[in-house]
Amino acid sequence: MPLSALSKLGIAKETTWGSGSTTFINIPIEPFSYSPINFDLIRDQSLRGEFGTDFGVYQGVFHVEMDLDGHVYPNEIGYLVLSMFGSDSVSGTTTYTHTFTLAQTAPSLALLDYNGVQTYQMRGMKAGKLSFTFNAAEDFLKWSATLNGRDYTTSTATVPTATASNAFVGWQASVSVGGSTFAKVITFEANLTRDLNIVYTANNTQAPYAIYQGPLDATGNMVITFDSASDLNKYLNNSTASMSVTFSSGNYSFTLTSANVTFAADAAEIARDEVDLRLTLNWRGLSNATDGGPCRIILVNSTSTY
């Protein structure tokens, strides 16, 4: 009997868009439901002297779509980060430092979905959204991603056993603003988005001709314990500053950093529904030369190359 607990997902970087892969790593994910194959349906509703509405349904074009969630593991998350940013500068031996910065074209991914009944390979997957959230008092640093792809195929490839190192947990976070420790953050959210344009052309195929990624947009919010007027002034004065969020566990770390963020991305909000006052600050990364875009991610792990 197929059991959901035995399903697993593999991930790999493609050499060219839509080429797929034969070798994957296991990326642990949260339980999910999805309809990965999205066909447009073409309905024949032409009048023909009959009191009916639909006289035929045809398959139109299609693309692959997946929404996934998981905990941030230091090695596995790099594939998704690379698909969002596009460039990975690597240094080190044994322990490697990956600095992900924005490139016009990011590598595509192949995803291998073993659902317990059939294995499908989703090819030409590109990231349109990648979000990170944490609550310092509970749970993990989490990610969620939306990916669109070219096509799919059944596959005889296998998803290997998971070998993930420890995931990062909420209390391991440290935040700095303007180069100084900002030890007031209760929850944090970062949303990285690149608009995806799925292009179909007249070449006798239902699959897309290309999927283009737009510029990178980096926004988010932080809820802090509100004990200083200077924190609200970050919004009132349209302040800009550097910001970084770092998780460290042993030799591994995850850092999201921007040399220039504004805290006037949206209205700040003071909440009085807890014993302490809470302030929500909304931030937006501004493109700058240091990051080569609105932000970058630095990942330290045991993976030599993605």
DONUTOR-81445 format. One record per residue: residue in one letter; z, y, x of N, C-alpha, C, O in turn. Coordinates in steps of 0.1 Angstrom, whole numbers, plus 5000, padded with zeros to 4 digits. Each point is the difference from the previous one (the first is absolute). Example, Ala and Ser with C-alpha at 12.3 -4.5 7.8 and 13.67 -1.06 7.14 Angstrom:
BEGIN
PT r n.c3 n.c2 n.c1 ca.c3 ca.c2 ca.c1 c.c3 c.c2 c.c1 o.c3 o.c2 o.c1
PT a 5078 4943 5132 5000 5012 4991 5000 5012 5009 5007 5000 5010
PT s 4986 5011 4986 5000 5011 5009 5008 5011 4992 5001 5011 5005
This chain:
BEGIN
PT r n.c3 n.c2 n.c1 ca.c3 ca.c2 ca.c1 c.c3 c.c2 c.c1 o.c3 o.c2 o.c1
PT m 5000 4988 5009 5000 5012 4991 5000 5012 5009 5009 5002 5009
PT p 4981 5008 4989 5000 5012 5007 5013 5009 4997 5003 5002 4989
PT l 5003 5002 5022 5012 5008 4998 4998 5014 5007 4995 5000 5011
PT s 5009 5011 4982 4999 5013 5006 5006 5001 5014 4995 5007 5008
PT a 5016 4987 4993 5008 5001 5013 4992 4995 5012 5003 5004 5011
PT l 4987 4987 4987 4992 4995 5011 4988 5008 5003 4993 4997 5009
PT s 5004 5013 4983 4989 5009 5003 5002 5008 5012 5012 5003 5003
PT k 4978 5001 5004 5002 5008 5012 4987 5008 5003 4989 4997 4995
PT l 5012 5014 5013 4989 5009 5003 4998 5001 5015 5010 5003 5007
PT g 4978 4996 4997 4996 5002 5014 4993 5013 5001 4994 5005 4991
PT i 5007 5001 5021 4994 5013 5003 4993 5000 5014 5006 4994 5009
PT a 4983 5012 4992 4993 5001 5013 4991 5012 5001 4996 5005 4989
PT k 5001 5000 5023 4991 5011 5001 4986 4995 5002 4998 4990 5007
PT e 4992 5016 4986 4986 4996 5001 4994 5006 5012 5003 5011 5004
PT t 4987 4982 5001 4992 5006 5011 4990 5010 4994 4997 5011 5007
PT t 4997 4986 4982 4991 5009 4993 5004 5000 4985 5005 4990 4995
PT w 4991 5020 4998 5004 5001 4986 4994 4988 4992 4988 4999 5000
PT g 5021 4994 4993 4995 4989 4992 4998 4987 5007 4996 4990 4993
PT s 5006 5009 5020 4998 4988 5007 5010 4989 4998 4997 4988 5003
PT g 5015 5016 4992 5010 4990 4998 5006 4995 5013 4998 5006 5011
PT s 5010 4984 4989 5006 4995 5012 5003 4985 4998 5000 4994 4989
PT t 5002 4999 5022 5004 4986 5000 5014 4998 5005 5006 4989 4998
PT t 5001 5021 5007 5013 5000 5005 5009 5010 4994 4996 5012 4999
PT f 5015 4984 4995 5009 5010 4993 5014 4998 5005 5004 4990 5006
PT i 5004 5020 4991 5015 4999 5001 5006 5001 4986 4993 5005 4991
PT n 5018 4990 5007 5007 5000 4987 5008 5013 4999 5008 5004 5008
PT i 4989 5003 4981 5007 5013 4997 5009 4998 4988 4994 4998 4989
PT p 5019 5001 5012 5009 4998 4989 4998 5011 4989 4999 5012 5004
PT i 5000 4985 4984 4998 5009 4989 5010 4998 4989 5006 4989 4999
PT e 4996 5021 4992 5008 4999 4988 4992 4992 4990 4988 5001 5000
PT p 5018 4992 4990 4993 4994 4989 4991 5010 4993 5005 5011 4998
PT f 4983 4985 4998 4991 5009 4994 4990 4993 4991 4998 4988 5001
PT s 4996 5020 4990 4989 4995 4991 4989 5009 5002 5001 5012 5002
PT y 4986 4983 4998 4989 5008 5003 4987 4994 4994 5000 4988 4998
PT s 4990 5020 5000 4987 4996 4997 4990 5005 5011 4995 5011 4999
PT p 5004 4981 5012 4993 5005 5012 4985 5003 4998 4995 5009 5007
PT i 4999 4984 4984 4985 5001 4999 4997 5009 4988 5003 4996 4988
PT n 4992 5015 5014 4998 5010 4989 4985 5001 4998 4993 5008 5007
PT f 5002 4985 4982 4986 5002 4996 4999 5010 4989 5008 5001 4991
PT d 4982 5008 5010 4996 5008 4989 4992 4992 4990 4991 4992 5004
PT l 5012 5009 4983 4993 4992 4990 4990 5009 4993 5003 5012 4997
PT i 4985 4983 5002 4989 5008 4993 4998 4993 4987 4996 4988 4999
PT r 5006 5019 4990 4999 4995 4986 4986 5004 4994 4996 5011 5001
PT d 4998 4979 4993 4988 5002 4993 5003 5003 4985 5004 4991 4993
PT q 4995 5022 5004 5003 5004 4986 4988 5006 4993 5001 5008 4990
PT s 4987 4988 5014 4988 5005 4994 4998 4996 4986 5004 4988 4996
PT l 4991 5021 4996 4998 4996 4985 4989 4990 4999 4989 5001 5006
PT r 5013 4989 4985 4990 4990 4998 5000 4995 4986 4996 4988 4997
PT g 5008 5020 4993 4999 4996 4986 5011 4990 4997 4999 4994 4989
PT e 5012 5006 5019 5011 4991 4996 5013 5008 5000 5001 5010 5007
PT f 5008 4986 4984 5012 5007 4999 5011 4995 5010 5010 4995 4997
PT g 4987 5008 5016 5008 4996 5011 5001 5011 5010 4993 5010 4999
PT t 5016 4989 5010 5002 5010 5011 4995 4995 5013 4992 5007 5007
PT d 5013 4982 4998 4997 4995 5013 4991 4988 4999 5003 4990 4993
PT f 4986 5010 5015 4990 4989 5000 4998 4994 5013 4993 4990 5002
PT g 5014 5015 5008 5000 4994 5013 5009 5008 5010 5002 5012 4998
PT v 5003 4981 5011 5009 5006 5011 4995 4995 5013 4998 4988 5003
PT y 4999 5022 5006 4995 4997 5013 5010 5005 5011 5007 5010 4998
PT q 4993 4983 5013 5009 5005 5011 4992 5011 5007 4989 4999 5003
PT g 5019 5012 4999 4995 5011 5008 5004 4999 5015 5002 4989 5005
PT v 5000 5022 5001 5005 5001 5014 5014 4996 5000 5007 5000 4990
PT f 4998 4997 5022 5014 4996 5002 5006 5006 5013 4992 5003 5009
PT h 5021 4997 4992 5007 5002 5012 5013 4993 5000 5004 4995 4989
PT v 5002 5004 5022 5013 4993 5001 5011 5010 5001 4999 5011 5006
PT e 5012 4986 4987 5011 5010 4999 5013 4993 5001 5002 4990 4993
PT m 5008 5014 5015 5013 4994 5001 5010 5011 5002 4999 5009 5008
PT d 5012 4990 4984 5012 5008 5002 5012 4991 5005 5003 4990 4993
PT l 5002 5013 5018 5010 4991 5007 5012 5008 5003 5000 5012 5002
PT d 5012 4980 4999 5012 5006 5004 5007 4991 5010 4998 4988 4999
PT g 5010 5017 5010 5008 4992 5009 5010 5008 5007 5002 5012 4999
PT h 5006 4980 5010 5009 5006 5009 4993 5003 5013 4991 4993 5004
PT v 5013 5017 5003 4994 5004 5013 5005 4991 5011 5012 5001 5004
PT y 4980 4990 5001 5002 4991 5012 4993 5007 5011 4988 5004 4998
PT p 5018 4996 5014 4994 5009 5011 4986 4995 5005 4993 5009 5005
PT n 5004 4978 4994 4987 4996 5005 4989 5001 4989 4989 5005 5002
PT e 5014 4989 4986 4991 4999 4990 4995 5013 4994 4988 5001 4996
PT i 5021 5009 5003 4996 5013 4993 4989 5007 5008 4993 5008 4994
PT g 5005 4989 5018 4990 5007 5008 4986 4999 4995 4992 5009 5002
PT y 5004 4979 4992 4987 4999 4994 4997 5010 4989 4990 5006 5000
PT l 5020 4996 4991 4998 5010 4989 5000 5014 5006 4992 5008 4995
PT v 5017 4995 5014 5000 5013 5006 4987 5003 5007 4995 5011 4999
PT l 4999 4980 5008 4987 5002 5007 4989 5002 4990 4991 5009 5002
PT s 5010 4984 4987 4989 5002 4989 5001 5013 4994 4990 5005 4994
PT m 5022 5002 5006 5001 5013 4995 4997 5011 5010 4993 5009 4996
PT f 5011 4990 5016 4998 5010 5010 4987 4998 5008 4992 5010 5001
PT g 5005 4979 5004 4988 4997 5007 5000 4999 5015 4991 4993 5005
PT s 5019 5013 5001 5000 5000 5015 5014 4995 5005 5010 5004 4994
PT d 4990 4987 5015 5012 4994 5006 5000 5001 5015 4991 4994 5006
PT s 5017 5015 5000 5002 5001 5014 5012 4991 5004 5011 5002 4996
PT v 4986 4989 5013 5011 4990 5004 5004 5001 5014 4992 5003 5009
PT s 5021 4996 4993 5006 5000 5014 5011 4990 5001 5005 4996 4989
PT g 4998 4999 5023 5011 4991 5002 4996 4986 5003 4988 4996 4998
PT t 5021 4996 5006 4998 4986 5002 5012 4993 4994 5012 5005 5001
PT t 4986 4983 4993 5011 4992 4993 5004 5007 4987 4998 4995 4990
PT t 5007 5017 5012 5003 5009 4988 4989 5011 5000 4999 5007 5010
PT y 4994 4995 4979 4989 5009 5000 5003 5012 4991 5006 4998 4989
PT t 4989 5013 5015 5001 5012 4992 4986 5004 4994 4991 5002 5008
PT h 5008 4998 4979 4988 5003 4993 5001 5014 4994 5009 5002 4992
PT t 4982 5007 5012 5000 5013 4994 4988 5001 4991 4988 5001 5005
PT f 5014 5000 4982 4989 5000 4990 4997 5014 4996 5009 5008 4995
PT t 4978 4997 5008 4996 5013 4996 4987 4999 4992 4994 4990 4999
PT l 5003 5022 4995 4989 5000 4990 4987 4999 5007 4997 5007 5010
PT a 4994 4985 4985 4986 4999 5004 4991 5001 4988 5005 4996 4989
PT q 4983 5008 5012 4991 5002 4988 4998 4986 4994 5000 4999 4988
PT t 4998 4991 5020 4997 4987 4995 5011 4990 5004 5003 4999 5012
PT a 5003 4995 4979 5011 4990 5003 4995 4986 4999 4991 4997 4991
PT p 5014 4994 5017 4996 4986 4998 5003 4994 4987 5010 5004 4993
PT s 4981 4987 5002 5003 4993 4987 5008 4988 5002 5001 4995 5012
PT l 5005 4999 4978 5008 4989 5001 4994 4988 4991 4992 5003 4991
PT a 5012 4985 5013 4997 4988 4992 5014 4995 4995 5009 4999 5008
PT l 4992 4998 4979 5012 4994 4995 4997 4986 4995 4990 4998 4993
PT l 5019 4993 5010 4998 4986 4996 5011 4997 4990 5012 4999 5004
PT d 4985 4999 4984 5009 4997 4989 5001 4986 4996 4990 4994 4994
PT y 5021 4999 5010 5002 4986 4995 5010 5001 4989 5011 5003 5001
PT n 4984 4994 4987 5008 5001 4988 5006 4987 4995 5006 4999 4989
PT g 4992 4990 5018 5005 4987 4997 4989 4991 4993 5002 4988 4999
PT v 4987 5019 4997 4989 4992 4993 4988 5001 5009 4993 4990 5002
PT q 5003 5022 5002 4988 5003 5007 5003 5011 5010 5008 5009 4998
PT t 4985 4990 5013 5001 5011 5011 4988 5009 4999 4988 4995 5000
PT y 5014 5018 4998 4989 5009 5000 5002 5010 5012 5011 5004 5003
PT q 4977 4999 5003 5000 5010 5010 4994 5013 4995 4988 5000 4995
PT m 5020 5011 5005 4995 5013 4996 4995 5008 5013 5008 5001 5009
PT r 4980 5003 4990 4993 5005 5012 4997 5015 4999 4998 5005 4989
PT g 5002 5002 5022 4997 5014 5000 5010 5009 4993 4997 5010 4994
PT m 5016 4987 5008 5011 5007 4993 5003 5013 5008 5003 4999 5012
PT k 4998 5012 4981 5004 5012 5006 5012 5006 4992 5001 4999 4988
PT a 5008 5008 5019 5012 5005 4994 4997 5014 4994 4995 5009 5007
PT g 5009 4992 4981 4999 5013 4993 5014 5007 4999 5001 5012 4999
PT k 5009 4980 5001 5014 5005 4999 5009 4991 5007 5000 4988 4999
PT l 5009 5018 5009 5011 4992 5007 5013 5009 4999 5000 5011 5005
PT s 5010 4983 4988 5012 5008 4998 5012 4993 5007 5000 4987 5001
PT f 5010 5020 5003 5012 4995 5006 5012 5007 4993 5000 5012 4997
PT t 5010 4979 4999 5012 5005 4993 5012 4993 5006 5000 4989 5005
PT f 5011 5019 4995 5013 4993 5003 5011 5007 4993 4999 5012 4996
PT n 5012 4981 5002 5013 5005 4995 5010 4996 5011 5002 4988 5003
PT a 5005 5022 5003 5009 4997 5011 5011 4991 4996 5006 4993 5009
PT a 4998 5006 4978 5011 4993 4996 4997 4985 4996 5009 4992 4998
PT e 4978 5005 5001 4997 4987 4995 4986 4995 5005 4991 5009 5002
PT d 5007 4979 4998 4986 4994 5001 4993 5003 5013 5006 5004 5010
PT f 4981 4994 4990 4991 5001 5012 4992 5013 5000 4999 5007 4990
PT l 4995 4996 5022 4989 5009 5000 4988 4992 4994 4997 4989 5005
PT k 4997 5017 4985 4990 4993 4992 4987 5007 5001 4999 5012 5002
PT w 4990 4980 4997 4987 5006 4999 4993 4995 4987 5003 4990 4994
PT s 4987 5018 5002 4991 4996 4989 4986 5005 5004 4999 5011 5006
PT a 4991 4981 4991 4987 5004 5004 4990 4997 4989 5001 4990 4992
PT t 4989 5018 5007 4988 4998 4991 4988 4999 5009 4997 5008 5008
PT l 4996 4980 4990 4988 4998 5009 4988 4996 4991 5002 4993 4990
PT n 4986 5012 5013 4988 4996 4993 4991 4994 5011 4999 5004 5011
PT g 4993 4986 4984 4991 4993 5009 4986 4997 4995 4997 5002 4989
PT r 4995 4992 5020 4986 4997 4997 4998 4988 4991 4993 5001 4990
PT d 5012 4988 5014 4998 4988 4992 5010 4989 5003 5010 5003 5007
PT y 4988 4985 4988 5010 4989 5002 4992 4987 5001 4988 5000 4997
PT t 5019 4990 5008 4994 4987 5001 5011 4990 5000 5011 5003 5004
PT t 4986 4985 4991 5010 4989 5002 5000 4997 5015 4990 5002 5007
PT s 5021 4992 4998 5002 4998 5014 5007 4988 5003 5009 4995 4993
PT t 4988 4999 5019 5007 4988 5005 5010 5004 5011 5007 4992 5005
PT a 4993 5021 4998 5010 5005 5010 5014 4999 4994 5002 4999 4988
PT t 5008 5000 5021 5013 4998 4996 5009 5012 5004 4997 5007 5010
PT v 5013 4996 4982 5010 5010 5003 5011 4994 5008 5006 4991 4995
PT p 4996 5013 5017 5011 4993 5008 5014 5003 4995 5002 5008 4991
PT t 5007 4984 5014 5014 5002 4997 5005 5014 5004 4996 5005 5011
PT a 5012 5001 4981 5005 5014 5004 5008 4999 5012 5009 4991 5002
PT t 4989 5019 5007 5008 5001 5013 5006 5014 5001 5002 5004 5011
PT a 5000 5002 4978 5005 5014 5000 5013 5001 5007 5009 4992 4998
PT s 4993 5019 5010 5013 5004 5005 5008 5007 4989 4995 5001 4989
PT n 5017 5003 5014 5008 5006 4990 4994 5013 4995 4994 5008 5007
PT a 5007 4994 4979 4995 5012 4994 5010 5011 5002 5012 4997 5003
PT f 4983 5015 4996 5009 5012 5002 5007 5002 4987 4995 4999 4989
PT v 5018 5004 5011 5009 5003 4988 5003 5015 5000 5000 5007 5010
PT g 5004 4997 4978 5001 5014 4997 5010 5008 5010 4997 5011 5004
PT w 5014 4983 4999 5010 5007 5008 4996 5002 5014 5006 5008 5007
PT q 4983 4985 4998 4996 5002 5013 4991 5012 5003 4996 5003 5011
PT a 5002 5005 4978 4992 5012 5001 5008 5012 5007 5012 5001 4998
PT s 4980 5007 5009 5005 5013 5005 4989 5010 4998 4988 4997 5002
PT v 5016 5015 4994 4991 5010 4996 5002 5012 5008 5012 5004 5003
PT s 4978 5003 5002 5001 5013 5006 4991 5010 4994 4989 4996 4996
PT v 5015 5016 5003 4992 5011 4995 5001 5012 5010 5012 5004 5004
PT g 4977 5001 5000 5000 5011 5010 5006 4996 5013 5006 5009 5008
PT g 4993 4978 4996 5006 4995 5012 5014 4997 5001 5006 4996 5010
PT s 5001 5007 4978 5015 4997 4999 5002 4989 4991 4993 4998 4990
PT t 5018 4994 5012 5004 4989 4991 5003 5006 4986 5007 5010 4999
PT f 4987 4983 4991 5002 5005 4986 5006 4988 4993 4993 4992 4994
PT a 5021 5007 5007 5007 4988 4995 5005 5001 4986 5011 4996 4996
PT k 4980 5010 4995 5004 5001 4986 4991 4993 4991 5002 5000 4988
PT v 4988 4992 5017 4990 4994 4991 5006 4988 4994 5005 4991 5006
PT i 4994 5008 4980 5004 4989 4993 4988 4991 4997 5001 4987 5002
PT t 4988 5018 4992 4988 4993 4998 4988 5008 5006 5001 5012 5001
PT f 4989 4980 5002 4988 5007 5006 4987 4993 4995 5000 4987 4998
PT e 4990 5020 5001 4987 4995 4996 4989 5007 5007 5000 5012 5001
PT a 4990 4980 5004 4988 5005 5006 4988 4994 4994 4999 4987 4999
PT n 4991 5021 4997 4988 4995 4993 4988 5004 5009 4997 5012 5000
PT l 4997 4978 5006 4988 5003 5007 4988 4996 4992 4999 4988 4996
PT t 4991 5021 5002 4989 4996 4991 4987 5005 5007 4999 5010 5006
PT r 4990 4982 4992 4987 5004 5003 4991 4995 4989 4999 4989 4996
PT d 4995 5021 4997 4991 4997 4989 4989 4990 5004 4994 5002 5011
PT l 5004 4988 4981 4989 4990 5003 4989 5002 4990 5001 5001 4988
PT n 4987 5001 5018 4988 5001 4992 4991 4987 5002 4995 4997 5010
PT i 5005 4996 4979 4992 4987 4999 4986 5003 4996 4998 5005 4989
PT v 4993 4992 5020 4986 5004 4998 4991 4987 4998 5001 4990 5007
PT y 4992 5010 4981 4991 4990 4997 4985 5005 5001 4997 5011 4996
PT t 4995 4981 5010 4986 5004 5002 4990 4989 4994 5005 4989 4997
PT a 4983 5015 5002 4990 4990 4995 4995 4991 5011 4990 5003 5007
PT n 5018 4986 4995 4996 4990 5010 5002 4986 4995 5002 4991 5008
PT n 4997 5007 4979 5000 4987 4993 5013 4993 5003 4999 4988 5003
PT t 5012 5019 4997 5013 4993 5001 5010 5007 4992 4999 5012 4998
PT q 5011 4981 4997 5011 5006 4992 5011 5006 5009 5007 5008 4995
PT a 4993 4989 5017 5011 5004 5009 4997 5015 5005 4988 5004 5000
PT p 5022 5003 5004 4998 5014 5004 4991 5000 5013 5001 4991 5008
PT y 4992 5020 4994 4993 5003 5012 5009 5004 5011 4999 4997 5012
PT a 5011 5011 4984 5010 5006 5009 5012 5004 4993 5000 5003 4988
PT i 5011 4998 5019 5012 5006 4995 5005 5011 5010 5003 4996 5012
PT y 4996 5016 4984 5003 5011 5009 5015 5005 4998 5004 5002 4989
PT q 5003 5000 5022 5013 5006 4999 5000 5015 5003 4993 5005 5009
PT g 5014 5002 4983 5001 5015 5001 5011 5004 5010 5005 4991 5007
PT p 4997 5022 4994 5011 5005 5009 5014 4994 4996 5002 4996 4989
PT l 5007 5005 5021 5013 4995 4998 5009 5011 4994 5000 5011 5005
PT d 5007 4985 4984 5010 5009 4994 5014 4994 5001 5001 4988 4997
PT a 5008 5020 5008 5014 4994 5002 5010 5009 4993 5002 5012 5003
PT t 5004 4982 4987 5010 5007 4992 5012 4991 4997 5000 4988 5003
PT g 5011 5018 4992 5012 4992 4997 5011 5008 4996 4999 5012 4997
PT n 5013 4982 5002 5012 5007 4997 5012 4994 5006 5000 4988 5005
PT m 5011 5019 4996 5013 4995 5004 5010 5005 4991 5001 5012 4997
PT v 5009 4979 4999 5011 5005 4993 5012 5000 5010 5003 4990 5007
PT i 5004 5022 4993 5010 5001 5010 5013 5004 4993 5000 5005 4988
PT t 5011 4993 5018 5013 5006 4995 5000 5014 5003 4998 5004 5012
PT f 5004 5005 4978 4998 5014 5001 5013 5007 5003 5008 5002 4992
PT d 4994 5002 5021 5012 5007 5004 4998 5012 5008 5009 5006 5006
PT s 4978 4999 4994 4997 5012 5008 4989 5008 4994 4989 4994 4996
PT a 5012 5019 5002 4989 5008 4994 4988 5000 5009 4989 5002 4995
PT s 5013 4995 5018 4988 5000 5009 4990 4989 4996 4988 5000 5003
PT d 5017 4989 4990 4991 4989 4996 4991 5005 4989 4988 4997 5000
PT l 5018 5010 4990 4991 5005 4989 4991 5011 5006 4989 5001 4995
PT n 5015 5006 5015 4991 5010 5006 4988 4995 5006 4990 5007 5002
PT k 5010 4980 5001 4988 4994 5005 4989 5001 4990 4988 5001 5004
PT y 5015 4998 4983 4990 5002 4990 4999 5015 4997 4988 5004 4999
PT l 5022 5003 4999 5000 5014 4995 4992 5008 5010 4993 5010 4996
PT n 5008 4987 5017 4994 5008 5011 4986 4995 5004 4995 5004 5010
PT n 5001 4985 4983 4987 4994 5004 5000 4996 5015 4991 5003 5007
PT s 5020 4991 4996 5002 4996 5015 4991 4989 5004 4997 4991 4992
PT t 4999 5009 5020 4993 4989 5007 5008 4996 5012 5007 5008 5007
PT a 4993 4979 4996 5007 4995 5011 4994 4986 5004 4993 4994 4992
PT s 5011 5001 5019 4997 4986 5003 5009 4991 4992 5011 5004 4997
PT m 4985 4983 5001 5008 4991 4993 4997 4986 5005 4988 4997 5002
PT s 5022 4995 5000 4998 4986 5004 5010 4991 4993 5012 5004 4999
PT v 4984 4984 4998 5009 4990 4994 4998 4987 5009 4989 4995 5001
PT t 5022 5000 5004 4999 4989 5010 5009 4989 4995 5012 5002 4996
PT f 4983 4986 5005 5008 4987 4997 5000 4993 5013 4990 4998 5007
PT s 5022 4997 4998 5001 4993 5012 5008 4987 4997 5011 5000 4994
PT s 4984 4989 5012 5007 4987 4999 4997 4992 5013 4989 4996 5002
PT g 5021 5003 5007 4998 4994 5012 4990 5008 5009 5001 5012 5002
PT n 4989 4980 5002 4989 5007 5009 4989 5006 4991 4991 5006 5006
PT y 5010 4992 4981 4989 5004 4992 5003 5013 4992 5012 5002 4997
PT s 4978 5006 5000 5002 5012 4992 4988 5004 4992 4989 4996 5003
PT f 5013 5012 4987 4990 5005 4991 5003 5015 4999 5011 5004 4996
PT t 4979 5005 5007 5002 5014 4999 4989 5007 4993 4988 4998 5003
PT l 5015 5009 4986 4990 5009 4994 5003 5014 5004 5012 5004 4998
PT t 4979 5003 5008 5003 5013 5005 4989 5010 4997 4988 4996 4999
PT s 5016 5017 4999 4990 5010 4998 5005 5013 5008 5012 5003 4999
PT a 4980 5003 5008 5004 5012 5008 5000 5012 4991 5006 5011 5004
PT n 4989 4988 4984 5000 5012 4991 4999 4996 4985 4990 4996 4995
PT v 5022 5005 4999 5000 4998 4985 5005 5012 4993 5008 5008 5006
PT t 4988 4994 4982 5006 5010 4991 5009 4994 4990 4997 4989 4995
PT f 5014 5017 5002 5009 4995 4990 4998 5008 4986 5008 4999 4992
PT a 4980 5008 5007 4997 5007 4988 4988 4993 4993 4993 5006 4992
PT a 5006 4980 5010 4989 4993 4994 5001 5000 4985 4990 4999 4992
PT d 5023 5001 5003 5003 5000 4985 5014 5006 4999 5007 5001 5010
PT a 4996 5002 4978 5013 5007 4997 5012 4991 5005 5000 4988 4997
PT a 5010 5018 5010 5012 4992 5003 5008 4999 4987 4999 5008 4991
PT e 5009 4982 5009 5008 4997 4988 5014 4996 5004 5003 4992 5008
PT i 5007 5016 4985 5014 4997 5002 5005 4991 4989 4998 5004 4988
PT a 5008 4985 5015 5005 4990 4990 5015 5001 5000 5007 5000 5010
PT r 4999 4999 4978 5014 5001 4998 5006 4987 4993 5010 5001 4993
PT d 4982 4989 5007 5004 4987 4993 5008 4991 5009 5002 4988 4995
PT e 5001 5015 5017 5008 4992 5009 5013 5008 5003 5001 5012 4996
PT v 5009 4982 5010 5012 5007 5004 4996 5011 5010 5006 5011 4998
PT d 4985 4987 5011 4996 5010 5009 4987 5006 4995 4992 4994 4993
PT l 5005 5018 5012 4987 5006 4996 4989 4993 5008 5002 4997 5012
PT r 4987 5002 4982 4988 4994 5007 4988 5010 4999 4999 5007 4990
PT l 4994 4993 5021 4988 5009 5001 4988 4992 5003 5000 4992 5010
PT t 4989 5009 4982 4987 4994 5003 4991 5010 5007 4997 5010 4994
PT l 4999 4987 5018 4990 5008 5007 4987 4993 5001 4999 4988 5003
PT n 4990 5019 4993 4987 4994 5000 4992 5005 5012 4999 5012 5003
PT w 4996 4979 5005 4993 5004 5013 4985 4996 5000 4996 4991 4992
PT r 4997 5016 5016 4986 4998 5002 4997 5002 5015 5003 5010 5005
PT g 4990 4979 5001 4996 5002 5013 4988 5009 5002 4990 4998 4992
PT l 5011 5011 5017 4988 5009 5003 4993 4996 5012 5006 4996 5010
PT s 4981 5004 4990 4992 4995 5011 5003 5009 5013 5001 5012 4999
PT n 5001 4981 5012 5004 5007 5012 4994 4992 5012 4997 4988 4999
PT a 5002 5019 5012 4994 4994 5012 5009 4989 5006 4995 4990 5006
PT t 5018 5011 4993 5009 4990 5006 4998 4986 4994 5000 4990 5007
PT d 4999 5010 4979 4998 4987 4993 4986 4996 4999 4997 4989 4997
PT g 4993 5021 5004 4986 4997 4998 4998 4998 4985 4990 4993 4996
PT g 5018 5013 4996 4999 4999 4985 5013 5004 4995 5008 5007 5006
PT p 4996 4990 4981 5013 5004 4995 5012 4992 5005 5011 5005 4998
PT c 4987 4984 5007 5011 4992 5005 4995 4988 5009 4988 4998 5001
PT r 5021 4995 5004 4996 4987 5008 5011 4991 4998 5012 5003 4996
PT i 4986 4984 5008 5010 4990 5000 5001 4993 5013 4989 4997 5006
PT i 5023 5001 4999 5002 4994 5013 5008 4987 4998 5010 5000 4994
PT l 4984 4989 5010 5005 4987 4997 5003 4993 5014 4991 4998 5008
PT v 5021 4997 4994 5003 4992 5012 5003 4986 4995 5009 4997 4992
PT n 4984 4993 5014 5001 4986 4996 4995 4991 5011 4998 5004 5011
PT s 5000 4984 4985 4995 4990 5010 4985 4997 4999 4995 4990 5006
PT t 4998 5017 4986 4986 4998 4998 4992 5008 5010 5002 5012 5001
PT s 4989 4982 5007 4993 5007 5011 4988 5008 4994 4997 5010 5005
PT t 4997 4984 4985 4988 5007 4994 4998 4996 4986 5003 4988 4996
PT y 4992 5021 4996 4996 4997 4986 4985 4999 4999 4995 4998 4989
